[in-house]
Amino acid sequence: MTETSKTDEAIDAKTGWPERYYAVIFTAQRSLSGDDMYEITADRMVTLAQQQPGFLGVESVRGDDGIGITVSYWTDRDAITEWRGQAEHMVAQAMGRQEFYDWYRIRTAEVVSERAFMSDNIVESHTAD
């Protein structure tokens, strides 16, 4: 079920997000240096992104091999452009290239469909008998 916002954009009634939105997919290989500063910077970037107009959410995972994927969600490409050029974020980007990452790749995609499954007993389904 959808509602219509002030800008006539369809809004998903369950999530409150637009029916169509954008995902910025950041895939990176962490370097072996700067762990403490990396954690501080990464946490700060999430906090800062949450304050940006058009920010919807973020999901992030990192494997034991140091490869991580962070997906941030945005209402439109203009919001992504503003975030990319945000001053403190630009400093963090430079630090990432100099110290935090061996390599990274950034992809931007428009999300046009979303499906989800949530078990009623998530905790029980993950416990061993």
Secondary structure in CASP SS format (residue, H / E / C, confidence):
PFRMAT SS
TARGET T0000
AUTHOR 0000-0000-0000
METHOD secondary structure of the structure
MODEL  1
M C 1.00
T E 1.00
E E 1.00
T E 1.00
S C 1.00
K C 1.00
T C 1.00
D C 1.00
E C 1.00
A E 1.00
I E 1.00
D E 1.00
A C 1.00
K C 1.00
T C 1.00
G C 1.00
W C 1.00
P E 1.00
E C 1.00
R C 1.00
Y E 1.00
Y E 1.00
A E 1.00
V E 1.00
I E 1.00
F E 1.00
T E 1.00
A E 1.00
Q E 1.00
R E 1.00
S C 1.00
L C 1.00
S C 1.00
G C 1.00
D H 1.00
D H 1.00
M H 1.00
Y H 1.00
E H 1.00
I H 1.00
T H 1.00
A H 1.00
D H 1.00
R H 1.00
M H 1.00
V H 1.00
T H 1.00
L H 1.00
A H 1.00
Q H 1.00
Q C 1.00
Q C 1.00
P C 1.00
G C 1.00
F E 1.00
L E 1.00
G E 1.00
V E 1.00
E E 1.00
S E 1.00
V E 1.00
R E 1.00
G C 1.00
D C 1.00
D C 1.00
G C 1.00
I E 1.00
G E 1.00
I E 1.00
T E 1.00
V E 1.00
S E 1.00
Y E 1.00
W E 1.00
T C 1.00
D C 1.00
R H 1.00
D H 1.00
A H 1.00
I H 1.00
T H 1.00
E H 1.00
W H 1.00
R H 1.00
G C 1.00
Q C 1.00
A H 1.00
E H 1.00
H H 1.00
M H 1.00
V H 1.00
A H 1.00
Q H 1.00
A H 1.00
M H 1.00
G H 1.00
R H 1.00
Q H 1.00
E H 1.00
F H 1.00
Y E 1.00
D E 1.00
W E 1.00
Y E 1.00
R E 1.00
I E 1.00
R E 1.00
T E 1.00
A E 1.00
E E 1.00
V E 1.00
V C 1.00
S C 1.00
E C 1.00
R C 1.00
A C 1.00
F C 1.00
M C 1.00
S C 1.00
D C 1.00
N C 1.00
I H 1.00
V H 1.00
E H 1.00
S H 1.00
H C 1.00
T C 1.00
A C 1.00
D C 1.00
END
